Amino acid sequence: MRIIAGEARGRTIEAPAGRNTRPTLDRVRENLFNILQRDIPDSRVLDLFAGSGALSLEALSRGAANAVLVDSDRKACIIQRKNIEALRYTGRTKQYHTDWRKAVAILKDEKAVFDLVFLDPPYVMTDVFDILNALEPLLHDESLVVLEHEAGKETRTPEGYERIKSRTWGYCAVSVFRLSQKGDED
């Protein structure tokens, strides 16, 4: 795998061996970041189910301010650390080796707010309703939540979220959500 664009363009990154992680393919990442390019500069990124960290590292390379990477798999966290150090992003990243629920609780306690959230859960995790619900306090009106999922599988979303973009590349699909705008009350 490699970083596609930005300051670390062309640099290779490692992916965890085995079947516990499924790295986002380079062509999918390239197309995804073409969609997101205006939203990346100076953004605060949360990468749940980060695996190798490819999505958040790509965002950092393209100008994101900082990134929080979360994964419960020990091997994935070790690879993330290697990739972060190799790209010299240690000062712009924070890692949590824990499940998404604990990480979200910690981030809520810290009053963290993110502009961009990557969700790349295992494809067997077809219901992300609880994750989206839990994320709401970590978002503002312009935050984007990018969900990678198996093509052809619809996801149940909590009230208050709207799907603003959706793309499919082979077996992989990406849906982009934003919190619905609340009507102005005069």
Buried (B, 14 or more C-beta within 10 A) or exposed (E): BEBBBBEBEEBEBBBBEEEBBBBBBBEBBBBBBEBBEEBBEEBBBBBBBBBBBBBBBBBBBBBBBBBBBBBBBEBBBEBBBBBBEBBEBEEBBBBBBBEBEEBBEBBBEEEBEBBBBBBBBEEEEEEBEEBBBBBBEBBEEEBBBBBBBEEEEEBEBBEBBEBEBEBBBEEBBBBBBBBEEEEEEE
